[in-house]
Amino acid sequence: MFQNRESFDGFAIDIWACGVILFAMTMGVPAFDRPIDSDPRFIAVKNGQLLKMVRNWGLVMSDSLGDLIQKMLMVNPNQRICLKDIIQHEWFSGPIDEPPPPPPTN
């Protein structure tokens, strides 16, 4: 929606927003500052490297959570996961992940 010049799918935008919120809630930091190509973290997400980026930060994220959030943050709304598929996703319907350990204090 930030750079969109055409009509938009409100449901797909809601999925995007939920992906941004889910990332922040589970990781304690935002995935990126702004969805623009000058933000290297956004580029990582855009290129399907969300899980690799998180692990490079030294944070713990399960494969299933990374897969779900990556699918929620697909830049092209036509490729973004839909609500029905979210509800059926392994992370949403599978066993509960253990919370990650607290980050080390320096």
GIUR-V727432 format. One record per pair of residues at least 24 apart in sequence whose C-alpha atoms are under 10 Angstrom apart, sorted by the first residue. I is the first residue (numbers start at 1). J is the second residue. If there is no record, write none. Layout:
i->{I I}
j->{J J}
This chain:
i->{1 1 1 2 2 2 3 3 8 9 9 10 11 11 11 12 12 12 12 12 12 12 12 12 12 12 13 13 13 13 14 14 14 15 15 15 15 15 15 15 15 15 15 15 16 16 16 16 16 16 16 16 16 16 17 17 18 18 18 19 19 19 19 19 19 19 20 20 20 20 21 22 22 22 22 23 23 23 23 23 23 23 26 26 26 26 26 27 27 27 27 27 28 31 35 42 42 45 45 45 45 45 45 46 46 46 46 46 47 47 48 48 48 58 58 59 59 59 59 60 60 60 60 60 61 61 61 62 62 62 62 62 63 63 64 64 64 64 64 64 65 65 65 65 65 66 67 68}
j->{35 75 77 34 35 36 35 36 77 77 78 77 77 82 83 72 73 74 76 77 78 79 80 81 82 83 72 73 77 80 72 82 83 69 71 72 73 74 77 80 81 82 83 86 69 70 71 72 73 74 75 77 80 81 72 73 69 72 73 68 69 70 71 72 73 74 69 70 72 73 69 65 68 69 72 61 65 66 68 69 70 73 60 61 65 99 100 54 59 60 61 100 59 73 75 73 75 69 70 71 73 74 75 70 73 74 75 76 74 75 73 74 75 103 104 100 101 102 103 99 100 101 102 103 97 99 100 91 97 98 99 100 90 91 89 90 91 92 94 97 89 90 91 92 97 91 91 92}
